[in-house]
Amino acid sequence: MDKEDEKPFKVPISSELDLHCFRPNEIGSLLPEYFRECRIRGFHEVRIIHGKGSGALREGVHRLLERLPEVQSFKLGDESSGSWGATRVCLKAWVEDGPIEN
C-alpha cells in the first residue's frame, strides 16, 4: 500500500452515507464520527447504504448500531429507500452543550 492510499479524505456530511467506498474494518470508527457530525448539523434520521451482497456488511453495521449510545433506533429501508440494502437510523438529538440522552 502506498502513502496515497493512506491519506484520509473528507466525506461530505449529508443525511446519507454510502459505505461502498469503505472497508468493513473502517465502519467502527467511521459511523460514530459520521453520526456525531450529523447530530451537530441537525440530521436526526440518516440512511446508511451497505448494499445487499452477502449481508455481512449489513450485519456488521447492525451489530455496531445496537451498541452506539447516539442511536435511538434503526430499521431496514423500505422499497423506496433501498430495501435490505440500506438501513434507516434515527439519532438522538444534539444540543449545544452535548448530546441529549433519552
Secondary structure, 3 states (H helix, E strand, C coil): CCHHHHCCCCCCCCCEEEHHHCCHHHHHHHHHHHHHHHHHCCCCEEEEECCCCCCHHHHHHHHHHHHCCCEEEEEECCCCCCHHHEEEEEECCEECCEECCC
